[in-house]
């Protein structure tokens, strides 16, 4: 079961994200950077890291018997609000792992409510997760509004209303009462501060059942990969629903979109039309012979907003049998306007059917801690047992250099020393296609000097998942931040340097509390102790950027417990 199973609903609307951008620049961490005149503030220096849904509504719902509810064939769930609920005064937070790893931006403290009315709803906590498959969706776009990515996770700790009028909600509750699977695509983000829709972007998403035998953050199914170097499409995903004799395909984060060739991005939910990529056909693609076409993929804007890029195809007995060991593909049969010849295959599953991913794409670790990482390996959507998976460092996708090459500052270095993060060289999948390995952290010894800890990439490699012309997704590795040890006495003299750094890097917080003034801590001691002690998953956790180490947090609490003395 997953977001692609039934019953499921699709929603569309907008989102708001307000990250601070001062901490994106490594040089801003250096106390030698001269005041505000030397800082690189980028496009949103006063962001408070809030993240929330805006004007999102259910557009389509599909029930177990195949009924499709929409605006023309209504059910109470159609038009229901999909809202992010906060615990005042805290909204959900959007943060990066590290200034040198900004490609796993995470949402923390998000609570999602799907509501037909005040008494008819389902609400749950979004398990914190980072985005995946980020790509330049607008080929001629500018700045951040050219990008698109998806978040996939589960909604937990569910609360259901009476659901008296919505058969769909009752069916969804019966199918998956304890947790739900959710995936949403975000794009067309407006990062120009002088535009009226600044900090807003478009969102489409899907919510369906969730069960314990599936990974929370990626599909227990099949991955479609760009075929050739010039494919205009990004990664897609698919699942064979044997009981319903359907192939369910998700290209919600795959088709490029247009811009208006100006400084204004297409950031409203009803804009961002797709680029003409010709006629797309979903097919079974054997190694020899012609593809077996299943049907056209409709990538129109109207269909995208209605179903978040998810479409279904009926399977004959022969097609269902073939898909057990034959790749799925997306074929261009009519070329785009102005092009003379169709390109053929644009997306295809690996010929081996192999796909592997991890359930912990980001980790924060302190010296002496260990964390388990779980891998899922599939072949043609089924668990791949007794497969050897090689493990090793993969720092190539991090933003820094390994090591920092002079004249680059030392704090640009990533992945060193390697000895601060240890793990086995390989693991073998069990009968369920799963493998687990442990990461153990030790003190990296402050290799970046002005930036706490070190960031590492840990890759996993499966021979069947790395065939010529079908390389694995470069986004699939574990990003790990290992903090430095902090063993100094909890005095203001020892705490002031990193608290001053926070004041510089997060201007919004410093506008509320002057973090470099010890008197502020004494006057607000109870509040500081409470937010610093909250779980990292809580929307009120401080610092909002989740980058204060265990040791520094404990030292700060010890100082506050002593009354915040100056000496």
VEXPADREN-380563 format. One record per residue: y, z, x of N, C-alpha, C, O in turn; residue in one letter. Coordinates in steps of 0.1 Angstrom, whole numbers, plus 5000, padded with zeros to 4 digits. Each point is the difference from the previous one (the first is absolute). Layout:
N
YZXYZXYZXYZXA;...
***
This chain:
567
498850005008501250004992501350005009499950055011X;501149894984501350005007501149954991499849994988X;501449995018501149954992499749864994500649964991X;498449975015499649874994499050004989499749904994X;499750225004499150024989500750024987501250014999X;498150004990500550024987499550144995498950045003X;501950024989501449964995501050015011499950095008X;501149834992501150005009501349954994499949934989X;501250125016501349964995500849945012499850045012X;501149874985501049945010501450044996500349994988X;500550045022501450044997500949925010499649955010X;501750054986501049935008501350074998500350064989X;500649935021501450064999500650005013499949905008X;500850214995500750015013499750145006499450084994X;501049935019499850135007501350025008500849915003X;499450225000501150045008499550075013499150094999X;501349875012499750065013501250035008500849905002X;499450225003501250035008499750065013500450125003X;498949815006499750065013501350015009500949924999X;499150185009501050015010499649915012498849995003X;502249945003499649905011500450055013499849935010X;500850194992500450045013498850035009500049985012X;498950084982498950035008499149885002498950025006X;501549864991499349885003500249955014499249925005X;501850145002500449945013499750115011500550114999X;498649865010499650105010501250055008499950125004X;501149804999501150055009500750114992500750085007X;499349934980500750104993499450145002500750104997X;498149915007499450135003500550065013499850125002X;500849805006500450055014501350074999501049954995X;499050185009501250084999501149945009501250044999X;498449875010501149945009500749894992501149965005X;498450004983500849904992501350074996499950104993X;501249845009501350074998500450004985500549914995X;499250204999500550034986499849894990499149925002X;501650084988499949904989500449865005499549904995X;501350095015500549875005498949935007500049875001X;499050205005499049935007498749984992499149935005X;500850134983498849984992500049874994501049944996X;497850015002499849874993499650054986498950054997X;502049934993499850064987499249904991499450054990X;500549835012499349904992500649994986501150044998X;498149924992500549964987500150124990500649984990X;498750135013500150114990499950145007499150074998X;501949965009500050135008500050124991499550115005X;501049894983500150124992498950004989500150084991X;498849855011498950014991499450134999499950075010X;499549974979499450134998498549994999499350104997X;500149785005498649975000499450004986498850004999X;502050014990499450004987499349874997500449895005X;498550124986499349884996499650034985499550104997X;500849804994499750014986499849874993500649905004X;498750104985499949894991501249994992500750104997X;499749774999501249984992499749894990499649895004X;500550144983499949904989498649935001500049884997X;499050195006498649945000499450024986500050114994X;499449785001499350014987498649935001499849915009X;499350134983498749934999500249874993500549994990X;499049905017500149874995498749954993500149924990X;498850115016498749954995498950115002500150095009X;498949924982498950095002498749924996500049924991X;499050115017498749944997498950114997499950095008X;499449894982499050104996498649965004499849895004X;499250204994498749975005499349884993499249945006X;501250044982499449884992500749875003499749904994X;501250105016500749885003501349974993500749905002X;499750194988501249984993501250015009500150105008X;500849814991501350005008501150034990500349934991X;500450195012501150044992501349965007500150035012X;500849924981501349965006501150004990499850054989X;501349895014501250004991499649934987500650034989X;498649875012499649924988498950064992499949984988X;499350105018498950074993500150155004499350045009X;501450034983500550135005499050114997499250004991X;500950105018499350134999501150105005500949965007X;499050164988501150105004500350015015501150035004X;497949945005500250015014501049905005500650025010X;499549864983500949905004501450044999500450054989X;500449945021501450055000500150155004501150055002X;497850025000500050145005500750015013499949915009X;500950204993500650015013499150055011499150084998X;501149875014499350045012501050065009500849935006X;499250214995501150075006499650095011498850055000X;502049975010499850105010500650134995501250004997X;498050105003500550134995500350095012499250005010X;501950074990500350095011500050144996500050044988X;500050055022500150144998501450045005500250025012X;500849984979501450025004500250125010499350104998X;501549885012500949885003499349905009500849925006X;497950074995499449925010499349884994499250014991X;501249875014499349884997498949975011500050075010X;499149834987499149965010500749955012501249964999X;498250045013500649965012499349895007498849995000X;502049925006499449895008500450025014501150015004X;497850005005500350035014499049915009499049964996X;501550025016499249935010499250115008500250125000X;498849835007499250095009500850045012499950115005X;500749795001500750025013501049885002499949904994X;501150135014501049895003499349885006500649895000X;498350135007499349895006498849964992499249925005X;500650134983499149944990500650014986499850104993X;500949805004500749994987499249914990500649964990X;498250005013499249914992499050074992499149944994X;501050195004499150084991500950104993499750124999X;501349834994500950084993499350064988499349934992X;500850215006499250074990500950064989501250025002X;498249994987500650074988499450134998498850014999X;502050105001499550144999500650064987501249974997X;498050114996500550074989500349924988500850054991X;498549845007500349914988499150054989498850025002X;501749994986499350034988500349894990501249984997X;497849964997500249884992499550034985499050064998X;501949904993499750034986500049864992501049935001X;497950044992500049894991500150054986499050074996X;502049904997500350074988500349914988500949925001X;498350094989500349934987501050084993500949944993X;499050195007501050094994500050135007499350025010X;501450084984500150135006498650075000499850105007X;499449864983498750074999498849915004498950055000X;501349825003499049915002500249945014500949925002X;498350125008500349975014498850035009499050064995X;501149905017499250055011500950015012500849915003X;499150205004500850035012499250055011499050084998X;501249885014499250055012500849995013501149935000X;498450135010500650005013499449895008498849985001X;502249945005499649895009499650065014500850065006X;498049924998499550055013500949925011500049885000X;500650205009500949935010499349895007498950025005X;501849874996499449885007501149915005501250014996X;498549915014500949915006499849864995499049974994X;502149955008499849864995499149925009499750055011X;499849844984499149915008500449864998500749964991X;498849955018500249864999501449954999500449914992X;500550165016501449964999500249865006499349975011X;501549944983500249875005501449954996500650054991X;499849845015501349934997499749914988499749895002X;500550164986499749934988501049894997499749904994X;501650125009501049904999500249935013500650065009X;498949824993500049935013501450005006500150015013X;500949964979501449995006500850124997501350005000X;498150124997500750124997500750075011499849965012X;500950144985500850075010499750154999499750054989X;500350025022499950155000498850044992498949935000X;501150194994498850064994499649934987498950014995X;502049924998499749944988499049885001499649954989X;500150015023499049895001498650054999499149924999X;500750215002498750065001499350044987500750034990X;498049975010499250054989498850075006499549975011X;500050134981498950085005499450074987500649994989X;498250075013499450074988499750145004499750035011X;500350064979499450135001498850014991500149964988X;498850105017498950024991499550155003499950045011X;499850034978499650145001499450044987499649924992X;500250215006499550064988501050094994500850075007X;499149944979500850114993499050114997499049984994X;501450145011499150124999500650104991501249994996X;498050125001500550114992500649954987501150044996X;498149884997500649934988500250104989499250094998X;501849884994500250074987500249894989500849915002X;498450104988500049904989500650064988499850124996X;501049804997500650054987499049984989498849985002X;501650034985499149994989499549864998498949984994X;501949915010499649865000499449974986499049934999X;501750114991499649984986500149854995499149964993X;501949975012500249874995499549885009500049894996X;499750155017499649895009498550005004499650095007X;499749824987498649995003499849975015499050045006X;501949895000499949975014500050125009499150025008X;501950074989500050135008498850084998499550075009X;499949934979498850084997498849945008499250075005X;500849804996498949935007500150035015499050025007X;502349974998500250035014499650145004499450035010X;501050074981499650145002498550025001499550075008X;499849864983498650024999499349945013499050055005X;501549834999499549935012500250085013499250005009X;502050064992500450075013500950124997501249995003X;498250124992500950114996500650085011501150064998X;498449935014500450095011501049945010500950075005X;499049804997500949935009500149854996499049954994X;502049995010500249854998500449935013500550065009X;499149824991500449915012501349934996500249954989X;500750045021501349934998500349925012499850045012X;500749844986500649915010501249944995500149954989X;501050055020501249934996500649935012499950055012X;500749844985500749915010501550025000500550004989X;500150025022501550025001500549885008499549975011X;501649974984500749905008501449984995500550084992X;500249825013501449974996500950125001500950034992X;499050055019500850135002501449965004500149935010X;500950134984501449975003500550115010500150124997X;500149835016500550095010501549975004500450055011X;500349884981501449985003500850104991500149994988X;500650105019500650114994501149974990500350074991X;500349815011501149964991499649934987500849964992X;497950025007499549944987499750104990499750125003X;500549854984499850104989498650054999499850114995X;499249815009498650054999499550055013498849995003X;502150065006499650065013498950114998500150084991X;498949915018498950105000499049974989499150084998X;501049804995499049974989499249885004500449925008X;498450084987499149885002499149984988500150074990X;499049835010499149974989498750065003499650025011X;499750024978498750065000499149944989500549994989X;498349985014499049974990498750085004499850025012X;499450024978498950085004498950004989500149954989X;498850125015498850004992499450145001500050065010X;499650004978499350135000498749984993499949944989X;499050115017498749994994499150125004500550105005X;498249904992499150115003499950025015500349925008X;499250214995499850035014498750095001499950094991X;499349895019498850085001499850045015500649945009X;498550164993499950065014499349905010500150025012X;499249884983499249915009500949895006499449915006X;501950094991500849895005501250065008500350124999X;500249805011501150055008501250014991500249934991X;500750175012501250024992501149905002500849974991X;499249975021501249925003499849855003500949935005X;497950024993499749865000498849974992499350094995X;500649785002499049964990498650005005499749965011X;499450104981498649995003499549864995499449994990X;500949915019499849874996500149905011499450025011X;501449874987500049895010501549975003500950004992X;499349965021501349975005500149855002499149945007X;501950004988500349855002501149995011501150064999X;498649865011500950005012500749865001499449904996X;501850105009500749875003499149915008499550045011X;500349844984499249905007500949915008500849924995X;499050095019500849915008501450075003500350104994X;500449855016501250065004501249974991501050075001X;498949834991501149964992499950034985500749954992X;498350135004499950044986501250074995500450105007X;500249874982501150074995499750134992500950074997X;497849955001499650124993499650125009499549985011X;500850144984499650125006498650054995499549944991X;500050165015498650054996499950034985501050044993X;497949935002499650024986498750084999499350025010X;500450034978498850084998499349964987500649954991X;498150085009499249954988498850104999499550065009X;500049944978498850084997499249934990500549954990X;498250055012499049944990499650124990499550105004X;500949884983499650094990498749944994500149924990X;498750135015498849944995499750034985499549914993X;500850215003499850034986500849914990499549974989X;501649995015500949924991499949855004500649924993X;498750055018499849865005501449945003500349894996X;500550195011501449965003500250015015499550105007X;501349814999500650025013501450044997500849924994X;499750195011501350054998500849985014499550065010X;501549874990500849965012501450064999500750004990X;499750065022501450065001500749935011499750025012X;501349904984500949935010501450054997501049925003X;499250204993501350064997500950015012501250004998X;498350005014500850015012499749885009500150015012X;499649884982499649885008500949884999500049935010X;500750054979500749874998501550025004500650104996X;499949815013501450025004501049974989499749944990X;501550125011501049994990501349935005500149995013X;500749984978501349925004501150105002500050114996X;501049845011501350065001501149904995499749894998X;501550165000501149914996500949965012501049954998X;498450075014500749965012501450065002500949945005X;499250184990501350075001499750145005498950035004X;502150064996499850145005499450084989499750125002X;500249834986499450084989498649984998499549884997X;499650225005498649984999499650004985500750054992X;498149905005499550004986499450134997498850015000X;502050094998499550144999499850054986499650124998X;500749804991499850054987498649964996499549905004X;499950184987498549984997499849874993498849955002X;502149994992499849874993500349885008500049894995X;500350135018500449895009498949995010498950044998X;501449905014499149985011498949904995498850045001X;501549844995499049914996499249955012500450015011X;498349954986499249965012500449865005500749924993X;499050065020500149875006498949914995498950054998X;501449825001499049914996499049985012500449955010X;498450104988498949985010498949914994498950005005X;501549914986499049914994499250064990500250114995X;498749825001499050064990499050075008499449955009X;500450184987499050085007498850024991500150034988X;498749965018498750014993499250105007499850005012X;499750104980499050105005498649944999499749944990X;499650075021498749935001499050085008500350095008X;498449884990499050045009499949895011499849884997X;500250165016500149915011498850015009500050085009X;499049834988498850005009500349945014501049935001X;498150105008500249955014499949855000500749935008X;498450014983499849864999500249964986499650084990X;500949805007500249954987501350044994500850065007X;499549894981501350024994500150144994499050064996X;502349995003500250134994499749994985500149904994X;499450215001499850024986501250064993500250125002X;500649804992501350054994499750094988499349974991X;501450155009499950104989501249994991499850034988X;501349925017501249994991501350005008500050045012X;501149934981501350005006500550145001499850084991X;501049945020500750135001501449974997500749925006X;499850154983501449994995500950095007499950134998X;500949825011500950095008501549994994500950045008X;499349924980501350004994500650144999499350105000X;502049915000500750134999499650074988499750125000X;500249814988499650074988498750075001499850114995X;499249815010498650065002500050115010499350104998X;501549895013500050105010500550134994499450115003X;501749894989500550124994499150064990500050124998X;499249794995499250054989498750065006499550104994X;500049865017498750045005499950045015498950025005X;502349995001500150055014499149915010499650055010X;500249834986499349915009498550004999499249945007X;500350144983498550024997499649904990500649994989X;498349935014499549904990498550005001499450035010X;499949944979498650004998499449864998500749914995X;498050075010499349884999498650024995499350095006X;500349844984498650024995499049935010500349905006X;498550174995499049955010498849964993499550074991X;499949815012498749964995498950075008500350075010X;498549924985498950065008499949955014499850085009X;500449794993500049945013501150055009499850035012X;501449984982501150055008499950155004500350045011X;499250044979499850145003499050025011500150085009X;498849844991499050005010500649965014499750065010X;501149834990500549955012501050105007500050005012X;500750074980501050095006499450125007500750075007X;498049954992499350105007500049985015499950105008X;500349774996500049975015500949885003499849945011X;501150034980500949895003501550044998500350084991X;500549875018501450055000500849954987499749904994X;501350175003501049964990501249945007500450045011X;500249864983501249945006501049964990499850004988X;501549985017501149954992500449865006500450005011X;499449904981500249865005501249944993500350014989X;500549925020501149924995499649864997499649925009X;500450044978499549874996501149914997499849875000X;501450184997501249914999501050055010500350125000X;500349805008500950055010501450044994500349954988X;500550135018501350034995500949875000499749905006X;501350114985500949884999500649975014500450085007X;499649794996500549955013499050005011500349955011X;498450094985498950005010499049894996499749994988X;499849935021499249894996498550044998499349934992X;500350175015498550035000499850144998500650095006X;498449954985499750144998499350055013499349935007X;500950204995499650065012498550055000499450035010X;500049974978498650044999500050154999500750064992X;498450015015499950144999501250085006500449975011X;500150124981501250085005499550155002500550065009X;498649994983499550135002498549994999499449924992X;499950165016498550004999499550135006500550065010X;498449994983499350115005499349965013499649885002X;500150215007499349975013498649944996499450054991X;500249855017498649954997498950105000499049984994X;501250135014499050115000500250094988499150084998X;502049914995500250094989500450145004500150094992X;500249935021500350135006501450044997500949925001X;499350214996501350064999499950155002499150064994X;501749995015500050145003501450065000500949935004X;499250204992501350064999499850155001498950054999X;502250035003499950145001500850074989501049944995X;498650185001500750074990501150095005500750064992X;499549955021501150085006500849925009499950015012X;501049904983500749915008501150075008500649945010X;499850184987501050085008499650145001499450064990X;500850005021499750145002501150075008500549945010X;499850194987500850085008499250115006499350074992X;500749955021499150105006500750095010501049955006X;498650174995500550105009499050035011498849984997X;501650065015499050035010499050104995500350104994X;498449875009498950084996499449974987498950054996X;501749864996499549964987499049885002500149925009X;499150064981499149894999500149954986500250074990X;499649805008500149934987498849904999499749935009X;499750064979499049904998500649884994500850004991X;498749885013500449874995498849944994498949995006X;501249964982498949934993500249854999501149954997X;497949985007500049854999499049954989499050074998X;501449834995499149934990499849865005501049935003X;497850024998499649875004499349934988499150054995X;501449835002499449924989499649865005500649945009X;498450014985499649855001499949954986499150044993X;501749865005500149944986500150104989499449994990X;501450125013500350104991499050114998500250094993X;498749905015498950105000500050095012500449955011X;499250174989500050095012499249945011498949954997X;501650055015499349955012499450115008500850075007X;497949954992499450115007499649975014499849885004X;500150235004499549995014500749905008499549925008X;501950084991500849915008500850085010500550114997X;499449845016500750075011501549965000500349885000X;500550225000501549985000500650065013499850125002X;500849795006500650045012501450064998500749964991X;499650155016501350074999500749995013499450005011X;501949994988500849995012501550014997500449984989X;500450045021501550004998500549864997499549905006X;501450104984500649874997501550034997500450034989X;500449965022501450044998500949874999501250015000X;498249884998500749875000501049994988501049935001X;498750134988500849994988501150115000500850004990X;499250095019501150105001501349945005499949905007X;501250164990501349945004500450025014500749925006X;498750185001500450035014499249925010499249914996X;501050115016499249945011499050095006500250125000X;498749835005499050085006499749955014499349905002X;501150175009501050114999501449935000500149885000X;501050214999501349945000500349945014499850065010X;500749814989500249935012501550015004500849964992X;499550095020501450015004500749864999499349905002X;501950104993500950124999499950064986500950084997X;498149904995499950064987499950155002499350055009X;501350034982499950155001498650054999499249934994X;500550185011498650055000499650034985498849994997X;502250044994499650034987499549884992499750014988X;500449875018499449884993498549995002499349924994X;500150165015498649995003499250054988500450104993X;498549845004499150044990498650005006499649935010X;499550164984498649995004499650075013498949995004X;502150085002499750075012500550154999501050024994X;498250075012498749985006498949984990500050064990X;499049855014498949984991499250124998499350024990X;500750075020499150125000500450104989499250094996X;502049894997500450104990499349974987500250084990X;499149815008499349974988498749945004499849905006X;499150174990498749965003499149974988500350064989X;498849855012499149964989498849935006500049965012X;498950024981498849935005500349865002501049944995X;498149995013500249865002499549914989500449894999X;498750174993499449924989499450094989499850125003X;500049824985499450074989499149904993500249885002X;498850174990499149914993500150044985500050114996X;500149794995500150024986498750054994498949975005X;501250114985498850054993499649914989500549884999X;498650164993499449924989501149964990499849904992X;501350175007501149974991501149915006501049984994X;498749985019501049925007501250085005501049955004X;498850184997501150095005499750065014498850015004X;502250015003499950075013501250095002501149964997X;498650155009501150105002500050045015499050025006X;502249995000500250045013501250105001500850004992X;499150095018501050105002501049965011499649955011X;501750084986501149995010500350145004500250094992X;499949945021500450135006501349995008500149915009X;500950174988501349995006500250125010499650114997X;501049865014500550105009501449975003500649904996X;500150195012501449995003500349875008499549995011X;501349924984500349885008501050035011500249915009X;500450204991500950045011501449945000500649985010X;499949994978501449954998500249885008501049995008X;498249904991500249885008501349924996500549935008X;500050094980501249934996501250085001501149954996X;498850175010501250085003500850044989500050124996X;500849794998500950044989499449984986500650054990X;498249905009499349984987498750085001499250005009X;500650094981498950094999498649925000499949914991X;499250125018498749954999499849855004500949955007X;498050004989499749865004499349934988499350074992X;500849805007499449934989499049905006500249945011X;498650054982498949935005499449914989500250034988X;499249865015499349914991498550015004499649985011X;499650044979498550015002499449894992500050004987X;499449905019499449894994498550014997499350075007X;500249854984498650004997499649854999500649924994X;498350055013499649865001498549984997499250075005X;500649834986498649974995499849855003500849924996X;498150055012499849875004500049904989500549895001X;498950154987499949914989501349974993500249914993X;500850185010501349994994501049945009501350014998X;498349925012500949945010499549865004499749975012X;500149944978499649875003501149905003501150034996X;498749865011501049905003500749954987499349984990X;502050015010500849964989500150104989500749984990X;498650145011500050104990500250145006499150094998X;501949935010500250135007500350114989500549974990X;499250155013500350114991501550024999500849965008X;499550114981501450034997500650095011499550115003X;501649845004500550085011500750134995500350095008X;499949934979500550134995498950114999500450114999X;498449855003498950104998499650075013499249965008X;501550154994499750105011500650134996500850014990X;498950095017500550144997501250035009499949995012X;501250044982501250045007500050165001500050064989X;500149995023500050145002501250055008500349955010X;500350154984501150075007499550145005499650084992X;500349945021499650135006501250075005500749955009X;499650174985501250075004499850085013498850025004X;502350015003499950085012499850154996500350044989X;499250035020500050154999501450055001500849955008X;499550164985501350075001499750155002499650064990X;500549995022499650145002501150095004499850115005X;501449854993501250085003500250114990499549994989X;501250115016500350114991500949964988500849915002X;499050144986500849964989501450065000500350094993X;500549865016501450045001500949884996499649885001X;501650154996501049894996500249915012500149884998X;499950175014500249925012498949905001500249885004X;498550154993498949915001499949914988499549895001X;500950154987499949924988501249904998499849904995X;501350145011501249924997499949865004500549914993X;498950055019499949865004499349914989500549894997X;498450154998499349914990500750014986499949904993X;500750215004500850014987501249915001500449944990X;500350065022501149915002499649864999500749914994X;498150065011499549864999499849964985500449884996X;499150214996499849974986501449974993500249914992X;500850175012501349994995500649865003500749944992X;499050015019500549865004499249894993500649914996X;498150115003499149894995500049994985499849894995X;500550224998500050004985501350054994500150114996X;500949805005501450044995500050054986500850094997X;498449864994500050054986499750154999500750074994X;498249975014499750144999501150095007500350104995X;500349845015501050085007501350014992500850095002X;499349824988501250014991499850114990501050044994X;497850015004499750114991500050135007500650104996X;498649905015499950125009500449965014499449905005X;501550165002500349975013498950065009500150125004X;499049795000498850055006500250065014499150075005X;502049895001500350055014500750145000500350055010X;499950014978500850124999499050124996499549994989X;500350105020499050114996500450084988499250064994X;502149955004500550084988499549944987499750074990X;500149795010499549944988498650044997499750024988X;499550015022498650044998500050154995499250034991X;501750055014500150144995500450004985499550084993X;501449845004500550004986499149944990500050044988X;499149885017499049934991498650025004499149914999X;500650215006498750035006498949984991498949945004X;501250114984498950004990499649854997498949975000X;502249954998499749864997499449925012499149934998X;501450105014499449935011498550045002499249925003X;500550214996498750045002499049944989498949975003X;501650024985499249944990499749855002498849964999X;502249965004499749865001499349965013499249915000X;501050175010499249975013498650044998499149955007X;500650154984498650044998499249924990498850024998X;501949894994499349924990499049915006500249955012X;498750024981499149905005500749865003501049974994X;498449965015500649875004500049904988500949915000X;498250114991499949914988501150034990500249934990X;500550195011500950044990501349925001500549985012X;500149974977501349935002501150085006501049945005X;498950194994501150095006499850045014500850075006X;498149885001499750035014501149965009500649894998X;499850205011501049975010499450015014499250095002X;501249825007501049904997499349884992498849985001X;502049954992499549904991499349895007499149934995X;501250055018499449905008498650045006499449925006X;500250204991498650045004499849995015498849985004X;502250045004499849985014500350135008500449995012X;499550124982500150135008498650055002499250014991X;500550025022498750045004499650144994500950074996X;497949955004499550144996500650115008500550104995X;499649875018500550115009501550024998500450125000X;500349784998501550014998500250074987500950084998X;498449884992500150064986499750155001500750084994X;498349965013499650145001501050075008500450124996X;500249825014501050075008501350024991500650115001X;499849794991501150014992499850114989500950084998X;497949934996499750104991500150145006500550104994X;498949915018500050135007501550055003500350114999X;500549795004501450045003500750044987500850105000X;498949834989500650044987499550134996500850084994X;497949955008499550134996500650125008500050114995X;500549865017500750105008501550024996500750085005X;499749844985501450014995500949895006501250024999X;498349885008500749895007501150065009501149974999X;498450115011501050055010500549905010499349905002X;501850125003500649915010499450025014500149925009X;499350204993499450035014498750074998499350035010X;
***
